[in-house]
Every structure is written in C-alpha cells, then in structure tokens.
C-alpha cells in the first residue's frame, strides 16, 4: 500500500515549509527512522523523518518549493507499485487519513503536526503533542516513570534523537522523565540519566567570546537591474504575525530615562569576577532580563495574554522572557524560561547559547515557544530610543536603547551622567497606563540600583 509523506506542522506559527534539500533519491530503499529531506520552517531548518519501511517511489516536489501543512511531499511503497490513485486524490484536494511522517529539528527533537491546531496563529499554552510511536518497552524493563507519557497503544511519547540516545546507551525510555511538550521525552531528558556515561557528540556552540556573525552583505546590483530574493519562511511568519499584532492589538507606549551609573559600575565589577573564573561576561541586556523577570513577579498583569477566542485574559504563573535576536531571514525570539528563578550568570550563559543556536537555525521548539514577555535591544547599534511591536500573544514588549553619556543635574550641579531609555509597548486590552507605569517603576528601581535585585 502506498504511504503518503505530508508536510507536518513543525512550529506553532508554521503555515508552510520549504524542502531545501532531498537526502534520498527516487527508487531508494529507506527504513523507519531515516531522514529523507531537510525542511525550512519559519523558525529553523529541520529534518524530515519517516516511520515506515519502503521504497521512495516519488519525490512530489522539487528543492526550493513551498508546501502548505498537510501537502504531499513524497510517496513511499513497494517497488513498482501504482501510486496514480493517491496522487490524483491529493491533486483533487483529498488527503490521506494519516501522515507517515514526524519531524525532528537539527538536533533531533522536533514537534510533529497537531490535528487540533488548525491555525498557525492560535495561542499556544503548551507545545504540540507527538503522535509518533516509540518502540514498546521490553517485558524486562524497569517500571515506567510516573511522569512518562504512554499512548493507548502502550508506546512512550519520545523524540527520534531521544530514542537513538537511549538505544545507544542501553537506557529504557520507561525510566526517563519527559520534560518536553506534555511530557514528551526529548534529548536532554535522556542525557540527564547518562551521568558519567561517555560523552555524546553534539553540535558545537559558538565560542562565547566571539562576536556575533556579520549580517549578510548587501547584494551588488547593476544600474537599472535588481536581484530577486525569495521570501523565507521566517520572514513570512514575522510579517504575518507583526501585521496581526499591530492592527489587532491597541498599542500604547511608555518611556522612561534611566540613570545607569551604578549599573555600569556593577557590571564592571561582576565581569572582573566572571573573567577570573572563566565564565561568560554579563551584558547590560542580561541585567534588563533579570530586572524584568523580577518585576513581572510583582506585576502579573504585565505577564499576561489576551486570548479572545477563549474569552479570557490569562495571567501566567511562569515567567518566560523572549529575547529578540536578529538573523538574516528576519527575527526570532528564543526564550529564557523561568527567568525569575535564575541568577545573573545563568541568564547570561543561557542567553548567549540561545542566540548562537538561533543564528545557526538550530533552536529546538521548546526554546522559542510559550514566552510571556519579550525584550528587544538595539542599543548596540547606537539607537537611543524606539518602539517595538508586541510579540503575540504577549501583552507587552520592552524596547531597550543605548547607554548615552550626557550632562545631568545632580544636587543642583551639572555633572557627567550615563542614561538609557527604555520603552514599554503595551496591549491596552490587558495593560492600562497605570499598570504599565507601575511595572516600569519597578524595572527602574532594579536597574538604577542593581544590588537590589542581586540580593
């Protein structure tokens, strides 16, 4: 029987994907678990993995072509099998009852399609659940962990890479505690049990001390001509979501000018210690992330989402701060999870690792989803002040400007000072002027006296 391979939903905002590279040829035999292609989504480039044995009878689309979610990508089956009826069914708009594929990202932990999520812009409270079956635990396996999610068939929800690591190190998935979306076992869960096991090859993170990679150079265009650049899936998603946010969320803006003298001194002292210990340096943005996290705990209405479809305003218990990172294809917002529970050094290290993976398009789905607040910093480009568009479904985003050397009046005298402007964009459906002002006052308290948030 011919098996269709459809385009799965790989991120919460994905509407279509582009096959950037085929890894197998037509007529080639493949096994369950093989990666047959690489797909560009709005977030990252991910591996397309199949879960059936067979022969790749047809590659339906060419490299570089976009396919909507549920669209036919390829067909598996037995050699010489007639697939014309299946192809005609898709051509007429009729798809198969089930998909033959799931996906994994560059590290192997992906998010498969969710049948209940028909809208790419639907607010997401938790990541989609994997429908991909994992091998049955053996009869001699140890008892299943209380947190392990088992499907009705008895199979354990897990990602392809998690299963591979477990197999390589003889670890029973039934004993692994899943921390992925809705208890799904992912790579880091298996790694947590390895302990002193041999090191596992992994993607090499960019050196912390290295500067961010340069942006793509502007193309050289002959007079009177032009160069056509294909709109990437990320750029499409950014455009769609920002238009939606700007024209559906009533924005208003609050700006404060912060005294940064104590912050500059504190950062210099802290970085002397971190440098001596071989730890990554702490940036001003790390201080802002920590200040916002602590302030959000005191002002829960800012840590909220307006969910019109559900008829509710959701005040989030967790504080997950997204940090905007510019990449060639647009903008992505990796998330520092539970930022209010982390120290400054941990925030600094995690933010740099996330930014490096974002630029390499290697973020795992749980690293860019479910944010409750966002920051955007253009200070490194010398921008003194700007307003940012809210990152839905967040209620607010904080725009951070450059630190400026300016004369200030102190005790009746004009003295040198260091100032930084931050602007809070608020969704007026959730946050009113008083709420936003109180939140900014708390952020100001922490940033103008950084020792207050380090104690």
N, C-alpha and C positions, 0 to 999 in steps of 0.2 A: 504494500500500500504506500502510495506517495505521501510524504510528510512535508507540509509547508513550513518554511522558516520565515517568520514575520518580524517586522521591526518592533522590538519591545520598548516599553517606556522606561528609560534609564535614569530620569531625574524628575523631580516634582514639576518642573516648568517645561519639560520637553514636549514638543508637538511633532517634530520630525527629526530624522537623523540622516547623516550623510555617510555612505560607505566610502571611506578614504583609501582602503586597501583590502584586496582579497588575498587570503593566505592559502587558499586551496584552489585547485583547478577543477573544471568540469570533468567528470569521469573518475575522479579520485575517491578512493575509499576512505571514510572517516569513521571514527569511533566516538561514542558518548564521552563528552568532556573536551573534545577537540575545539580549538578556537579557529573559526573559519574566516573571520574578517575583523577589521577594525572600523569602528563607527564613531564619527564625530557628533557629539551632542552639544547642547548649549552650555555644558559645564566642563566637559573633558572628552578625551579620546578613549574609548572603552573597547574591550574585547567582546566579540560576539561568539558565544559558546553554544554548542548543540548538545542535546541529551539523548540522541538516538544514533544507533549504528546505521550505516548505509553508504550509498554512493551519492556524491553531489551530482545530481542529474542536470541541474541548470542553475546558472547564476542569472537571476532575473534582471538585475540592474547592473549598470557599469560603475566603475570607480568614479567618485565625484558627484553621483546623482543623489538627490534628496528623496527620502521615503517617509511618508507620514506614519505615525504609530499604527500598527496593525497591517501595514502594507507588506506585500510579499517581497522577500529579498532573494530567496533561493528555494530549491526543492530537493529533498532527499528521497531515496527509494532504492529499489533493486535495479541492477544494471539492465538496460533495455526496456524498462517499464514505461508505459504510455502515460504521460502526465498532461495531455491536452485538456482533459476534462477539468483538472484542477486549475490550470492556467485560465481557461475560459470562465471558470467560476469567479476568480479574482478580477478578471477583466470586466465582468458584469457587476462587480461590487459585492459579491458574496465571498466571505472569508471562511476559513475552516473553523471548526468549533473549538479548537485548542491550538496553542502555539507549541512549536517544537523546540523553542529556544528559551534560554535565560541569558543573562549577561554578567560580565564582570568588568570592573574598571582595570586600569593599568596594573593594579596590584592584585586583582582577582576578586575584590569584594564589591560587587555591583548591586543594583536594585532592579529586579525584574518588573514587568508590567503589572499594574494593579487594575483588575477589571472594574473595581468600584470607583476608580478615579478617572472620570471621563473628561475632565477639564484640566488643562495644564496650569491654569491659574487658580485652581481651587486651593484654599488654605490647607496646609498640612500640619496636623498636630503631632504626627509620628510618621516615620518612614514607611514606605510600602512594605508589604509582607511578601517574602519569597514564596512562590508556588513551586519552586524547583525541588524535586525529591532528592534526598540524600540516601546513601546506601543504608540498608537496615543494620541495626546494631546486632552483633553476633549473639548467640544464645549464651555465651560465656562472658559477656560484657558485664562490667560493673554497673550498679544501679544508676538509673537516669538521674541527673542533677535536677533539683526542684525547679530550677529556672529554665531547664531545657524545654523548648517548644517542639512538641511532637505532633505531626499531622495525623488525621484519622487513619491513614494507611499504616501508621507506626513509624514513618520516616521522620528524621530530625531535620528541621529547617537549618540550613547552613549554606555558606557561600562556596563556590568552587575551590578557591585557594585555601579556605579553612579545611575542607575535606582533604585536599592534597597534602597540606602540612600534617594533618592528623595521621594520614596514611604513612607518610614518610617517617614519622617519629613514633609510630605504633601507639597512637593515642585514641581512645574510644570517645567518639563525639558525645556519647550519652553522659559522659562525666564532665563535659565542658559547659560552663555557664555562658549563655549567649547575651551579648550586650548590644547587638545590632538592632535594627528596627523590629519591634515587637518580639524581642528575644532571639532573633536570628543569630546563629553563630558565625562570626567573621574572623578574619585572620588574627587580629590582636587577642581574641579570646583563647585561641589555641596557643599562641606564643606565650600567654600568661602562665600556661601549665608546663612550658618547656624547662623553665628554671635553668639548670646547669647543662641542658642538652646542647649539642653542637650548634654553633651559630648558623642561622638561616640566611642565605643570600637575600638581600633586599635592595630596593632602589637606594642609591647613594644620595643623601640630602646635600644640597648646595652648602658649601662652607659658609658659616655664619658671618665670617669677616669679609666675605666677598661682596662687592656692590651688586645691586640688582642688575640683571641683564639689560642691555640697552634696548630701547624700543626699536621696532622695525624702521629702517631708514625710508625716507620719502622716495617714491619712485621717480626716476628721471624721465620726463615726458617731452617728446619733441613738440616744437611750436605747432599749435593747431590740432594736436592729437590728444589722446587720453589713454589711460590704462584702466581697464575694467577689472575691478576686484570683486570676486564673489563674496556675497554677504554670508558670513559664517553663521553657524547655528547659535553661537554665543551672542553675536551682535543682534541677530533677530530676536532672541529672547530678551536681551537687555532693552531693545527698542520697544518691544511689545509691553513689557512689564512697567517701564517708566512712563509710557504714554497712559497706560491704565492708571498708574498711581497719580500722575499729575492731574488727570482730568476726572478722576473719581474721588480722590481724597482732597478735601478742602485744606490746603496747606496754609499755615501762617508761620512766621519766623521770629525768633527771639535771639538777640545778640548781646553778648557781654564781653568786656575787655578785661582780661585777667592780668594781674601782677605776677610775673614769673621769676622774679629774682631768687626767691627761696627754692623754687623748683630747679633752676639752673644749678644752684649750689648743691642741692641734694643729689641731683643726677651725677654731678662730677664726683662727689664723694662715694656714691654707690658704685660707680664704674671703676673706681680705683680698686675697690674690693673684688668686684667680679673679674677684672682683668688679672689680678693677682691669683685668683683661683681658677683661671682658665674658663670662666663662664662667659656667655654672650653678654655684650653690653646692653644696658637698658636704654630705650629710646624715650623721647617725650611722649610719643604715641602710646607706649606701654603705661605710662603714668595716667594718661587720659582714659585708657581702657579700664584700669583699676578704679579710678575715681568714678567713672560712670557706673561700673558694676556695683560699687558700694552705695552710690546714690540711688540706683534703681531699687535696691532693697528697701530703702526708706520711702520711695515714691512708686508704689506698684502700678499706678495708673499709667505711668510712662512705659512700663514694661508690659505692654498690652497689645491686643489686636482687635480690630473691628471686623467682625465676621457677619456680614449682612445676611448671607444665605442661611446661617444658623440662628439668626436673630439674637445675637449675643455679643457682648464685649468680653473678651477673655483676658483675665489677669493671670499672667504666667507665674507659676511658683519658681521655676528655674530661670536663671539669668544667663542667656547665651548671646554673647556680643559678636556680631559680624563686623569684620574689618575689611573695608573695600580695598581691593588690590587691582591695579591697572595691568592689563595684559594686552598683547597686540590685537586680539579679537574683540576687546571690549573691557568689561568689568566683571569681576567675580568677588564674592563676599564669603571667604572662609570664616568659620565660626569658632570662637574661643568659648567652649562650653563650661558652664558653672564658673564663670569668671569671678564671681564674688567669693568663691571658696579657694581661690588660688593666690599665691604670693606674687610679688612683682617679678622676681626672676623666672618663675614658672610661666607667667604670662608672656614675658619677653621671648623665652625659648620657644614656646608653642606658636606664637605669632610668626616668628621667622621661619619655622618649619612649615607652617601652613602656607605662607606666602611663597616659599620656594616651590612647594608642590603645586600651588595654583599656577605659577608661571610655566611649570613643566606639564601642566594639564594632567596631573596625577592625583588630584583630590579624590578621596573616597566619598560616597554620597552623604554619609553622616557628618562629614567635615564641612559641608556647605549648606546644610538644611536646618530648619527649625530655629533660626535666630529669633530673638525677641527685641533686639535693639541693634542699631548699626552706627558705626563711625566712619567718616571719610576725611582723610588728611591730605591737603595739597600744600601744606606749609613748606615741604622740601623743595617745591617749585617756586617759592617766593610769593605765593598767593597770600595776601593779608586777610582776605575775608571773602566768603562765598556762601551761597545757599545750595543745599543738596536736596534732591528729590527723594522722598521717603521710599524705603525698600519694603514693599508689601510682603506679608501682612503686618509689618511693624507699625507702631503708632508714631515713632519718632526716629530721626537720624541726626547725628551731631557732626557738623562741618567744622574742621579744625584748620586754622590759618597759621601763618608763620610767626615765629617769635621776632619781635622788632625791637631795635634799640631806639628809644625815644626819650625826650626830656619829660619828666613828670614832676608834679608839685608834691613835696613831702615836707610836712611841718613848716609850711609857708615858704619853702625854698625850692628852686628848680634844680633837680638832680638827675643824673642818668638813670634810666629805668629800662626794664625789659617787659614788653607787653605781648599778649597773644589774644586774638579774637576767636571766639567760638560761636557758632550759630546753630540753634536747635530748630529744625523743621518739625512741625507738629501737625498731626491729623486732628483737625478741630472736632471731628466726630467722637474722639476719645479724650483728647487732652485740651483743656481750655487754657487761657492765658495765665491764670493764677497757678495752675498745676505745673505748667512748663517753667514758669518763673521760679517756683519753689525748688524744682529739680535742678535748675541751673545754679541757684544759690548754693545748693549742697555741693554740686560739682566744683563751684568756685571755691568753696571752703576747703575742699580737699586739695585742689591744685595750687592754691595760694599758700597753703600750709601743708606740704606733703607728708610731714611727720605724723599728722593727724590720721592719715589712712594707713600708715605703716605700723602703727601701734596696735 
